[in-house]
Each structure stands twice: as C-alpha cells, then as structure tokens.
Amino acid sequence: MNEFFIYLQLGYKHITDFNGYDHILFVVALCAIYRITDWQRILYLVTAFTIGHSVTLALAALKMINYSTDFVEFLIPITIVVTCISNFFHRSTESVLDPEQFSPSRYFLALSFGLIHGLGFSNYLRSLLGKDENIIPQLLAFNIGLEFGQLVIVSMSIGLSFLLLDGFKVKKHTWNLVLSAFVAGVAFKLMTEKWYF
C-alpha cells in the first residue's frame, strides 16, 4: 500500500510541477471560457480529457503502443495553441444566470487531445517503473494522482476567474481573450523549442 501512495504522489506532483507546465497550460486553456457557475460543463470537459489521457497512459505504460517521444512533446503545445484559438472564437455569455452552451466539438477536442497528453504522461511513468512486471497498481495510483492534481489546477483557474469576473467585474469575453492569448503565446514558444521537423 505504501508503494501505491508513492505513485499517487508522483502523479500529483508530475501534473502540478511548474517545470512541466505544458499540461497546466492545457487545463487552464480548457477552462478559460467558463465561470464558476459552469461547473457542470467543466466537469464534463475534464472528464473527456481524463478518459483520453487515461487510455493512452495505460496503453503506453503497458507497452501496447509505440510512439516517438519527441513528436509527442512537439504535439502537446500544439494542442494548447489549438484550444486557445478555439477560445478566441467563443462567444461568451456575460450573465451569471446564462450558462455556456453545450459544444460537442469542444468535448471531442478535449478527448482527442487527452490521448496525446496521456502519451506525454507515460514518458515520465515508464522512466519510474523500470522493468517491473506488474505495473497495474502503480499505473492506477499514478493516474489517480494526476486527477487530483488536475482538479487542483481547475479549482485555482476557476477561482481566479471568479475573483476577476465577480469581484473586479472584468468582462468575461475580455478575460477569455487575455488569458487565452497569454497561454497561446507561452505554448507557441514551447512549440518552437520542441520543433520536430
């Protein structure tokens, strides 16, 4: 059981570590168009992302799929930039009583991009596992740790939005554009640093 908690902590620390801020940027970009009253939409979106990265994390950690690590590291910032671009075209509702509309394409993107991020998570996990044969408990613990960390990031992102939108009365559309532009800029720089071609 002690090993389970070790891997749980490693999963949590991996996604919340500012040295690996690419995953943090993606989660922030996903949440940028929402306010705290849209928590159900956020839950669905994060669940879609979770399903995606859980699938490829498991497949890669179990060595059931092969991929280029460098290519995946290049694709991750692309997923962030594409998410931010989709945010630019989102028409925000300013009323607290008017929730964001359901957008199936956004959930499909979160699921698809989750598949790519799962491969990124697996790079780190495989380096930890070494030659262990039974990795299912470690895989489960690591994934649960990732989810806890992801929820912390979502909570902080939505908390900041609440402070600015409801406390300082910043327009929601303005906040979305500023946050998405900032995240896209950082991700673009990251993309050029990890250029694959």
N, C-alpha and C positions, 0 to 999 in steps of 0.2 A: 504493500500500500504506500510505503514511503516513496518508492520509485514513481508511482502514479502522480503524487503531488509534486515531485521534482519536474516531471514533464509538463504538468499543468502550469507550473510557474514559468517554465521555459517558453511555453506557448504564449502566455500572457505577456511576458517580457519582450518576446520577439515582435509582436504587433504594436506594442506601446513604446518600443525603443526608438528614440529620435534619430539614431544612426540609420535605421531602416525606415525613414519617414515616408517612403513611397506608398505603403499600404495605408498609413494615416491620412495622407493627402487624398487617396481614393475615397475613403469613407467620408471624409469632410465634403468632398465634391458631391457625393451621393446625397448628402443631407442638406446641401446649400439652398435648395428651393423650398424647404419646408420650415414651418414654425412648430412650436411645441404642441399645439393643438392638432397637428397632423401625425401624431404618434402612431396611429394605426398604419398609415401609409409608410412611415419609416420602418415599422416592424416588418411589413410585407417585403419592402425593398431589401432590408438587411437579411431577411430570411432567404430571399432569392440569391443574394451574394454568398451567403453561408452554404447553401446547397451546392452552388457551383464550386466553391473552393474546397469543400469537404470531399467532393467526388474526385477531383484531380489530386488532392493531397494524399488521399488513400491509395489511389492507383499508382502514383509515382513512388510513394514510400514503400509500397509492396512490390515495386519494380515490375509493374504490369504494363507500363508505357515508358518509352524513351523519348527524350527531347533535348534540345540544345539549351543549356543553361544561359548562355549569352543572349540567345534570341528571346527567351522568356524575360530576362532582365531588361531587354530593349522594349518588349511589348507592354510591360507594366506601366511605364509612364505614358505610353500611347493611350491606354485605357483611361488614364486620368484626364488627359487632354480632350479626348472624345467626350467624356462625361461632362467636362466643363463647357465644351462647345454646345452640347445639348442643353445645358443650363441657360446659356445666352439666349436661346430661342424659346425659353419657357415663359409664358405669360402668367406672372404671379398674381394671386388674389390678395388684396390688401386687408380685407376684413378677417378678423379672427373667427367670425362665425361662418365664414365661407371656406370650407376645406379645399385643398388642392384636388384637382380631378384625377381619377384613376387613369394611368397611362400604361397599358400593357407593354409597349415598346421599351419603356424605362425599366420595367422588371425583367424583360428579356435581356436587356443590356447588362443589368446587374448580375444576372445568372451567367451569361456568357463571359463577362469579364472576371467573374468569380472563378471560372475554370482556369483562366490564365494566372490569377493570383495564387491559386492553390498550388500550381507548379512552382511558383516562387517560394511559397512556404515550405514546400517539400525539399528544396535545396538545403535549407537550414536543418530540417528534421533528419534528413538522411545522413548529414555530417555528424549528428549527435548519436544516431543509432549504431553506426559501425556495422558489425557483422552479426548483430542479434538476429536470431531466427524468428522468435515470437514477438512481433512488434505491435500487435493489436492493442494491448493495454497502453503502451506508450503513445501510439497514434491517437487513440481516443482521448487520453489525457491532454496531449498537445493541442488537439482540436478544441477541446472544451476551454483550455486556457486562451486560445485565440479568440473564442467567442466572448469570454469575459472581457478581454482587452478591447475587443471591438465595441462592446456595449459601453465601456468607459469612454471611448473616443466619441461615440454617438451622443452620449449624455453631455459631454463637455461641449461639443459642437452645437447641439440644440440649446444648451444652457446659455451659451454666448449669444446665440440668435435671439433667445427670449429677452436677454438683458438689453440688447440693442434695439430690437423691434418694439418691445412692450415698455421697456424702461426709458430708453432715449428717443423713442418714436422715429427710428430710422425707417424709411420706406423699404418694404420687403424686396421689391424689384431692385432697388439700389444695392441693398446688402448682397443679394444674389449675384449681381454683376461684379461688385468689388471682390467678394470672396472667390468667385469662380475665376476671375481674371488673375488674381494673385496665385491661386493653386495651379492654374494652367501655365503661368509663367515659370513657376518652380519646376513643374513637371516637364515643360519643354526643355529647360536647361538640363534636367536629368536625362531626358531622351537623347540630347546631343552628346552627353558624356558617355552614354552606353550605346552609341550608334553601332549598329550591327553590320551594315552593308559597306 
